[in-house]
Amino acid sequence: MLMAASTTRPSSLRRSAGALALGVGLLLAGLQPAHAQSAAGSAPDGGFSELPRSEQDQKLQEQGLTRDDLAREDALKKLRSSTDTDFYSTPAQLPAANGGVVRSEPSTFYLDPVKLIKPNASATRIMYRTTNSKNQAVATTGTVLQSKAAWRKPGPRPLVVLSSGTQGMGDSCAPSRQMAMGTNYEGLSLAGLINAGYNVVAPDYIGLGTDGAHTYMNRVDQAHAVLDAVRGAQQLGMEGVDAKTPVAAVGYSQGGGATAAAAESAPEYAPEVQLKSAWVGAPPADLTLTGQHIDSSLFSGLSFYVMGAAEDSGVAVRDRLNAEGQRRYDKAQDSCLVGTVLADALVPSEKLTADGRSFSQLLGDPALKAYLDEQTIGAAGRHPRVPVRIAHTVADDVVPYQSGRRLAQKWCASGVNVSMQTLATPTHVGASLEGIPSMLVYLDARFNGIPQTSSCWRL
């Protein structure tokens, strides 16, 4: 087995490194000039634009952001008027089966907001039926990318379902909308997969772009949206994409949670899907642990996203906030990621609650605790039936490393073949870039027939 790996992986590594180098080049080239000038005059919150440029730069640096991030946020604001909203409207009647396609149409996908670089694939936007955690049939959307690269591995060309990391809560944040504007930060991963020859489907998640609230990090909603995206892609009649097509699932951060939830839900919810493996990056498998980790931090605004999903499920969370907390909560429900981070970074959460408790303390309230417990991935009786790689950095400043490690331990205890990779790059964002070649090499090995070596013995 080791000899087989040594003859295959060097070329895989070269291809992956090339893909990453290309992707980073595209990122640096693509995110700079288009809206850089207008970004300086776009106030993200609280008189930012009125500050001297040096103070603006200092504030951005403290929050781990750049002016290019502001340019991206500015481009997102234009999506409501530039993207066909009719496509995202739910019809009166949905297909009878989950994954049934409501409508589809050719779409565009740019890797940069200047709209100069397109990936080596054709893009189709789809709306399809899925079922949410309330057992209601709903419509959601996504994008299918048909690679034009040659497929040289043994067996048929696979379909990879890529679940996006956190985009935000507003409809304009939906990945399929951002692809058309060249502002989807998952472009590096998508380009790497496409260039490696994989066909890809990227779901938007329930309520992100479509009717209703985005049910951020709801385990069932995300799992179903991912698996039904695969079913929807298989119904488009694309060459090489059908019910017999081998499938792999990948995702990082929110996408890692969605991928993990889909992998452990597939045996019951979508047993006909030919899922072969899953790559799970930095999964927020324990929302209570993650909520405590980000409380009053640079990324504390993400707590409002989880609160919004809990509120949609009937948990009264908003009324636990004071007037300022409710103002920030309401704004977050229609914001994208960068705007939320800028608005709420480092705000002490005890100053936002009605009774002066911190967000970490609110997590212990019975109704909210019960909701968060329902979202835990890796609970008894749920586990994947395929090999899984979990990749996580010890120095993750958003999703604690223990969240990924404990998930690996739970799955191992259920007999799953889990490979646990500790990423070397610090910070959540930094590790996501290291994760791209990791993911590509992992898929290359699986679809070249190399058996996965389990890490369970050392966890």
N, C-alpha and C positions, 0 to 999 in steps of 0.2 A: 504493500500500500504506500509506503514512504517512497519507494522508487517510482511508482506511478505518479505520485505528486511531484517529484522532482523533474520529471520529463514534461509536465504540463504547465506548471505554474509560472516559470520564468516568462513565457510568452504572454500568459494572462496578466502578469504583473506589468509587463511593458505596455500592453494595451490599456490597462487600467490607469497606469501612470500617465499615459498619453491623453486619455480621456480627461483625467483630472487637470492636467496642465492646460488642455484646451479649455476646459470649463472655467478655470481660474482666469485665464486670459480673457475669455468672454465676459466674465464678471467685471474685471477691471476695465475692459474696454467699453462694455455696454452700459454700465451704470453711471457713467460720468457726465457726458456733455448735454444730454437731451433736455433736462429740466433743471440743471444745476443753478442757473441764474434765478429762475423763478422760485426755487426752493428757499433761497435766502430770504425772500420776502414772504414766505408762507409761515404764519405763526402757528406752530403745532398746539400751543396752549399758553395761557397766562402771560401774554406780552413778550413771548420769546423773540419775535421779530424786532422789538423795540430795543433789545439789548445790543450793546456794542458787539461787533463781530468777534472780538477776542473772547468776550464772555459767552457768546453763543457757542464758540468752539469748545470752551472749557466745559460747558454744560453737556454738550454732546459727548465729549470724551469721558466724562464722569459716568454717563449712562451707556457707554460702549457703542455709541452710534456715530455716524458720519453724515456729511451733507448729502451724500449719495442716498442714504436712507431717507432723508427728507424729500429728495427728488422722487424716490419711489412712492412715498406716501402722497405726494402731490399728484403723481400720475394716477394713483388709485382713485383719487377724488373725481377724476374725469370719466371713470368707468360708467357711472350711472347714465351719463348722457351719450356715451360712445358705444355702449354694448346693447345689443338687441334685447330689451327686457321682455318682449313677447315670448321669446323662446323659453324663458324661465317661469312663465305663468302656468300654474297647474290647471289642467283641463277638468271638466266636470266628471269625467269617467276615466279610470285608470285601467291598464291591462289586468287580466284575471290573475296572472302569476307574477311572483317576485322576479325581478330582473327583466320583465317585459318592457320593451322600448316604447315610450310614448311618442317621441319624435327624435330625429337626428338631422344634422346638417353639416356641410363642410365648415371647418373653422380655420383660424389662423393661430400660429404659435411662433412667437418671437423670443429669442434668448436675451434681448436687450431692449430697453425702452426707446432707443433710437429707431427701432424696427428695421435694422439692417441685416440681422443674422437670423436665419430660420434653421431649425434642426433638419436632419436628414430623414424626414418622415412626413407623411400626410396626416392631417388632423381632422377628426370628426367629433363634433360636440353631440352629446346624447342626453336625453332625459329618460329616466327609467323608474319603474316602480320598486319600492322597497317597503319593509314593515318596521315601524318604530317600536320602542320599548313599551308603548301603550297598546301594542297589537293593532295599530291603525295603519292602513295602507296609505303611503305618502309618495310623492314624486320627488326625486332628487336628480342631480345632474353630474356630469363628468366629461372627460375627454379621452378619446381613443386615438393613439398614435401608432400608425402602421410604419414600421421601419423600412427604409429603402436600402439599408446595409445588407450585405451578403450574410447568410447564416451558414457557418462552416462546422458547427459542432454536430455530433451524432444525434440522430433523432429529429423530430419536427421542431420548427421554431416555436419557442414558448411564448406565453403571454405573461407579463409581469404586471401585477397591480401595485402601483406606487401610491401609498397613502401619505398625503402632505403633512408637514409639520404645521404648527399653529399659524394661521393666517389672520384671524380676527373673528369678529362676530357679525359685521355688516355684510350685506349682500354683495357689495362691491369687492369684498375680500376673497370671493370664491376663486379657487385655482383656475377654473376654466375661463373666467372673466380676465384674470390677470395674464394668462397665457397670450391673449389677444393683444395685450398692452406691453408685453415684454417685461413685466414686473414680478413674475413668479419666481421666488428665490429657489424653488425646487428645479429650476432650469438646468443646473449643473448635473443633478442626479438623472433627470430625464434625458439629457443629451448623452450622458454616459451609457445609459441603457440602450438608447436608440442606436448609437454608434457601435455597440456590441452586437447589434442584430436583433434585439428583443422587440416585440410588439408590446405596447404599454397601454394600460388604462389607468387613469388618475381620477378617482371620485372626488366630488366636492364636499361630501358629507351632508347630512340632513339639515335643512334650514339655512345652508350657506349658499346664497344666491337664489334660493327658491322660497316659497311661502313658509311662514312660521319662523320660530326662533331657532337659531343654530344650537343644537344640543351638544355643546362642547364637552368632550371626554365622557359622554354617555356610552358605556361599554357596549350595550346591545345595539344602539343606533349606529355606532361606528362600525361594528362588526358586520351588521346587515348591509349597510351602504357599500362596504368594501366587497363583500361576496356577491351582492346583486350587481355591482358594476362589472364584475367578471361575466356574470350571466348576460348582462346587457350587451357587452362587447361581442360575445359569442353569437348574438342574434343579428348582427349587422350584415352578415354575409361576406365579410372580408376574407380574402384568400388566406388560408392557414390559421384562421381564428374560428374555432367551433367547439362543440361540447367535448371533443376528444383532445383538445389542445392542452399540453402540460402547462401548469400555472405555478408561479412563485409569487410570494407576497413580500413587499419590502416597505419600510417606513421608519422615520426618525422622529422622536419627540411625540407630539400628538399622533403623528403617523406611526410611530413605534407602538403606541398604545392601541391604535386602530388595527394595526397588523397583528399584534399579539391577540387581541380580542377576536379577530377574524379567524386566526389559526386555531384557536381553541373552540370556536363555535362551528367551524366548517363541518365536522363529522355529523352533527345533528341538523344544522340549518341548511347546509348545501353539500350533502354527501356526494353528489354527482360531479362537483367541481374537482378536476384532476390536480389538486394542490400537491406539490412535490416538496416544497421547502419554504421557509420563511426567514427573513433577515429582519431582526427587531432592534432598532437603535434607540437607546435612552428611553425606555418605556415608562410612562407615569402609571405604573401598575397599582400604586397605592396613592390615591389622591389626598388622603389625610397627611401622609408623610411628605408629599410634595408641597401641599399647602403650607405646612409648617416651615418647610425649607425656604419658600419664597416670601414669607410674611415680612412686610416692610422692607423688602429688598428692591433691587433694580427692576425686578419682574413681578412686583406685587400686584400690578394691574391684572395679571392673568387670573387672580382670585375672583375678579368680577365676572370673568367668563364662566367659571365653574358655578358661581352663584346664579347666573342667568339660566344655565341649564337646569339647576336644581329648582329654581322658581318655576320653570316650564313644566317640571314634573310634579308641581303642587307643594313644594317645600317653601314656606314663607321665610325668605331670607332678606329681601329688600327692606322689610319693616324693622329689621334688627339694626339698620344703619341710621345714622343721624342725617340731617339735611345735606351736609357736605358729602357724606358717604353715598347718599342716594343720588346726588348730582353726578358723582363720578361713576357710579354704577350705571345710571341711565346713559351716560355718554359712551361707556365701554360697550354697551349692547349694539351700538351702530358704528363701532370703530374697527380699524385694522390694527395689526400688531404694533407697528412703529408708533402710531399715534397713542396707543394705550400705554406703551412703555414710557414715552416721553411725558405723558400727563401724570402718571401715578408712581413713578420711580421714587423709592426711598421715603414715601409718605408713611409715617407711623400709623399703623392700622387702628390703634386704640383711639385715635382722634377721629375716626370715621364711623364708629359704632354708637348706638344709642345709649348703651350702658357703660361705655369706656373699656370694654374688653377688647383684646386683640382678635384679629382674624383667627389666629391659632386656637384661641380659647373658644371662639364660636363653633369651631369644627366639632366640639364635643357635645353640642346641643343635640338632643335625641333624634329629632326629625332629620336634621342635616347629616348627622353621623350615620343614620340608617341609609340615607340616600348614597352617601360616599362609599359605604361598605358594599352596596350593590354594584358599584362600579369597579370593585377590586378585581383585577385579572389574576388568574391562578388559583381561584378558590377551589375547594375540594369538589371533585366530580367534573371539572372542566380542564381539559388539556389538549394540546395538539396531538395528532397522530403522525406527524411528519418531523424530520430533523429541523431544528431551529438554531440559528445563531443569535445570541444577544450581545450587542456591542454597547459599551458604556464607559465613560471616563470617570475615574475616581474623583476628579476635580470638577464635577458638574455643578454649576451654580444655579441650575433651574430644577432639574429632576435629580434627586439624590441617587448616588451610585447604589445604595442599598435597595432602592426600588427595583432596579434591574437584577441585582444579585439574588434578592429574595424570590423574585419571579423564577429565576433559573433554578433555585433550590426546590421550589414547589413543583415545578414541572419535572425535574429530575426524580423527585419522590414518587411521581406518577408514572415513571418509566419512559419519559420522553428523552430522546437523544438531543441534548442541549450542548452547544459549543458556546462557552462564555469568553468573550474577547474584551480585555480591558484596554480601552483606547488610551494613547499616551498624551494627547493634546488636551490642555486644560480648557475649561469653560464649555458650556453647552454648545455655543455656536462654533467654537474652534473644533470641537470633537466631531461636529456634523460634517465638516470638510474632510477630516481624516476618514470619516465613515464611508464616503463615496467610493474610493478605491477598495476599501474593505468589502463593501457590498458587492462590487463588480467581480472581485476575485472569488468571493464566496459563491456567487451564482455560477461563475465559470466552472468552478470545481464540481458543483452539484450537477450541472448539465453536461459535464464531461464524464460523468459516471464515477467520480471519485467519492468513496464513502466518507461520511463525516465522522471524525473522531470526537467522542463525547468528552466533555469537561466535568461531568457529574462527580467523578471520583474525587476531585479536589475542591468542590464547593461546600 
